[in-house]
Amino acid sequence: MDQDDPEKRIADLEHQLADQKRGADLPPGQPPQQANTAPGTGSGSRKPGFGAQIVRVLAIFCVVGGLYFLPVGCLNYTNFLRTQTTATIDHCDNDTTCYGRWSVGGVSQTGQIYGDFHGDHPVGSDVDVHVWRGHAYEGHPIQAPAILLMSGSFVAIATGVVLWWSPRRKYKSR
């Protein structure tokens, strides 16, 4: 390098000065960071805090609850689809409590027919019922609870997955 050329000498000194000042704003012992790098996103990653652990526990509850109630809702819906039958009224104690017999899958059953009769079905008459867990209910079942269980289960599972991944995104190194 030519020491007599002042422009080259000035340029060399400017480079040396820039190299010295590059780490001047950091405390001693801390290496300079790369440009455009935020703290905690470099080669290491921060450990999730207590709030992130609570979010993870909620995520687990959502997924487990959704996985529990999904088959319950499906089972209730299939019962809605498969167990409609006709019952014959044997006797009534009052306007709201009647007993009868019905057949499901070729098996004859007897017992109370749950419903609000108001005395409009005489003894020996046929009533449309649906059977669920061995009990006969007058009328047609409402499918809303089964559908609510199934759709609520899907929402709970999706919420659990989002909750599980949300703290991971925040603390994962890039």
C-alpha positions as CSV (number, residue, x, y, z in Angstrom):
1,M,0.0,0.0,0.0
2,D,1.3,3.4,-0.8
3,Q,1.8,5.4,2.4
4,D,2.3,8.7,0.5
5,D,-1.2,8.8,-1.1
6,P,-3.4,10.7,1.4
7,E,-6.7,9.5,0.0
8,K,-5.8,5.9,0.5
9,R,-4.5,6.6,3.9
10,I,-7.8,8.4,4.9
11,A,-9.9,5.6,3.5
12,D,-7.8,3.0,5.5
13,L,-8.2,5.0,8.7
14,E,-12.0,5.3,8.2
15,H,-12.3,1.5,7.9
16,Q,-10.3,1.0,11.0
17,L,-12.4,3.5,12.9
18,A,-15.6,1.9,11.7
19,D,-14.4,-1.5,12.9
20,Q,-13.6,-0.2,16.3
21,K,-17.0,1.6,16.7
22,R,-19.1,-1.3,15.5
23,G,-19.3,-2.8,19.1
24,A,-18.8,0.4,21.1
25,D,-22.5,0.7,22.2
26,L,-22.5,-2.8,23.7
27,P,-21.4,-3.6,27.3
28,P,-18.0,-5.2,27.5
29,G,-18.0,-9.0,27.0
30,Q,-21.0,-9.0,24.7
31,P,-20.3,-9.7,21.1
32,P,-21.8,-7.5,18.4
33,Q,-25.1,-8.7,16.8
34,Q,-25.7,-9.2,13.2
35,A,-27.6,-6.5,11.4
36,N,-31.5,-6.7,11.5
37,T,-31.4,-9.3,14.3
38,A,-33.8,-8.8,17.3
39,P,-32.8,-10.1,20.7
40,G,-33.9,-13.7,21.3
41,T,-34.2,-14.5,17.6
42,G,-30.5,-15.3,16.9
43,S,-29.0,-18.7,17.2
44,G,-30.6,-19.4,20.6
45,S,-34.3,-19.1,21.7
46,R,-36.0,-17.9,24.9
47,K,-37.8,-20.3,27.2
48,P,-41.6,-20.0,27.3
49,G,-42.8,-18.3,30.5
50,F,-45.6,-19.2,32.9
51,G,-48.3,-17.7,30.7
52,A,-47.3,-19.9,27.8
53,Q,-47.5,-22.9,30.0
54,I,-51.0,-22.0,31.0
55,V,-51.9,-21.6,27.4
56,R,-50.5,-25.1,26.7
57,V,-52.6,-26.6,29.5
58,L,-55.8,-24.9,28.1
59,A,-54.9,-26.3,24.7
60,I,-54.6,-29.8,26.1
61,F,-58.0,-29.4,27.8
62,C,-59.6,-28.2,24.6
63,V,-58.2,-31.1,22.5
64,V,-59.0,-33.8,25.1
65,G,-62.5,-32.4,25.6
66,G,-63.2,-32.2,21.9
67,L,-61.9,-35.7,21.4
68,Y,-64.2,-36.9,24.2
69,F,-67.4,-35.2,23.1
70,L,-67.0,-35.9,19.3
71,P,-67.8,-39.6,19.6
72,V,-70.5,-38.9,22.1
73,G,-72.1,-36.5,19.6
74,C,-71.7,-39.0,16.8
75,L,-73.2,-41.8,18.9
76,N,-76.2,-39.6,19.8
77,Y,-76.7,-38.7,16.1
78,T,-76.6,-42.3,15.0
79,N,-79.1,-43.2,17.7
80,F,-81.3,-40.4,16.4
81,L,-81.1,-42.0,12.9
82,R,-81.6,-45.7,13.9
83,T,-84.0,-46.1,16.8
84,Q,-87.4,-44.7,15.7
85,T,-90.2,-47.1,16.3
86,T,-93.9,-47.3,17.4
87,A,-95.0,-48.1,20.9
88,T,-98.4,-49.4,22.0
89,I,-99.8,-47.9,25.2
90,D,-100.6,-50.5,27.9
91,H,-101.8,-48.2,30.6
92,C,-101.5,-44.6,31.9
93,D,-101.2,-43.4,35.5
94,N,-102.1,-39.8,34.8
95,D,-102.1,-37.4,31.8
96,T,-98.3,-37.4,31.6
97,T,-97.2,-40.9,32.6
98,C,-97.9,-43.8,30.3
99,Y,-96.4,-47.3,30.0
100,G,-96.2,-49.4,26.9
101,R,-94.3,-51.9,24.8
102,W,-92.1,-51.4,21.7
103,S,-89.7,-53.4,19.6
104,V,-86.2,-52.4,18.6
105,G,-84.1,-54.7,16.4
106,G,-86.6,-57.5,16.9
107,V,-86.3,-57.4,20.7
108,S,-89.5,-56.5,22.5
109,Q,-89.2,-54.0,25.4
110,T,-91.6,-52.6,28.0
111,G,-91.4,-49.6,30.2
112,Q,-92.4,-46.0,30.7
113,I,-92.9,-43.8,27.6
114,Y,-91.6,-40.4,28.5
115,G,-93.5,-37.5,27.1
116,D,-96.4,-35.1,27.7
117,F,-99.5,-37.0,26.6
118,H,-102.3,-34.7,28.0
119,G,-104.7,-37.7,27.8
120,D,-104.9,-37.6,24.0
121,H,-103.7,-41.2,23.6
122,P,-106.1,-43.9,24.9
123,V,-104.9,-47.3,26.1
124,G,-104.1,-49.6,23.1
125,S,-103.2,-46.7,20.8
126,D,-99.9,-46.5,18.9
127,V,-97.5,-43.7,19.5
128,D,-94.4,-42.7,17.5
129,V,-91.4,-42.9,19.8
130,H,-87.7,-42.9,19.6
131,V,-85.7,-45.2,21.9
132,W,-82.4,-44.1,23.4
133,R,-80.5,-46.1,26.0
134,G,-83.5,-48.4,26.6
135,H,-86.0,-45.6,27.2
136,A,-88.8,-44.6,24.9
137,Y,-89.6,-40.9,24.3
138,E,-92.7,-39.7,22.6
139,G,-92.4,-37.8,19.3
140,H,-89.3,-37.3,17.2
141,P,-85.9,-36.6,18.8
142,I,-84.3,-33.3,18.4
143,Q,-81.0,-33.6,16.5
144,A,-79.7,-30.3,17.7
145,P,-77.9,-31.6,20.8
146,A,-76.0,-34.2,18.7
147,I,-75.1,-31.7,16.1
148,L,-74.0,-29.1,18.7
149,L,-71.8,-31.8,20.4
150,M,-70.1,-32.6,17.1
151,S,-69.6,-29.1,15.9
152,G,-68.5,-27.9,19.4
153,S,-66.0,-30.7,19.4
154,F,-64.5,-29.6,16.2
155,V,-64.3,-26.0,17.4
156,A,-62.7,-27.2,20.7
157,I,-60.1,-29.3,18.8
158,A,-59.3,-26.4,16.4
159,T,-59.0,-24.0,19.3
160,G,-56.7,-26.4,21.2
161,V,-54.4,-26.7,18.1
162,V,-54.2,-22.9,17.7
163,L,-53.5,-22.4,21.4
164,W,-50.8,-25.1,21.3
165,W,-49.0,-23.5,18.4
166,S,-49.4,-19.8,19.5
167,P,-46.7,-19.8,22.2
168,R,-44.4,-21.9,20.1
169,R,-44.5,-19.3,17.3
170,K,-43.5,-16.6,19.7
171,Y,-40.5,-18.3,21.3
172,K,-39.2,-20.4,18.4
173,S,-36.0,-19.2,16.9
174,R,-36.1,-18.0,13.3
